[in-house]
Amino acid sequence: WDVFFLAHQLSQMLGSSYKGWPDLPLLLSKANASGSVLEASEADCAFGLVALILQTLSSIEKHRGSFWARKAYNFAYRVLARAGPGDCRWNDMVNHAVFSPTDMLLGMDPRFHFCPPGSPRIYIYD
């Protein structure tokens, strides 16, 4: 978690030029290796787990599809609700700009439900 939170802090200062992210899909697979490992990850650092899930949603969508990305998004926010008020890591160390448009891009923002299924998708790379 230390490397993950340090990367978030540095990305807040350096913006999109920061290239020192750890292997996020690998971190997520380790945190989600089994039900008991996932529970332990949530108990150890719920805010880190949520930030990790939200940040890897594009990878989840690319490799498993939109359905699984939306499922992971919903799971992350359930974990966040169980965790209660954010701690210093969530409030100060996580670069929320990295995943702020995620709900809109996954079609989960009710303001943007005007595109029919199968419409072209636009990917934005920062």
C-alpha angles and dihedrals in degrees: 000000000000093000091045094052092044089054090052092050092049092047089056089058100037100034119198092347090073109107102170100099116141118236096287099186088052091050090050093049090052092048091048101039092124140345092269092047090049091051090049091049090051092048092046098048117349093174092051090049091050093048090047093050093047092048094050096048092103090055091047090050092047095050103030106019140250094292092061092042090055090046091052090047091053091046091052092054092047089054089048091052091050091048093061125208115008120262126218092279093055096039101040111014104043116085098222091185088073092071105015097113094046098105091052094047092049091051093248098118107094090214090068106048095115098100115092119228113279094029117146114275125222118213119201119202116195 
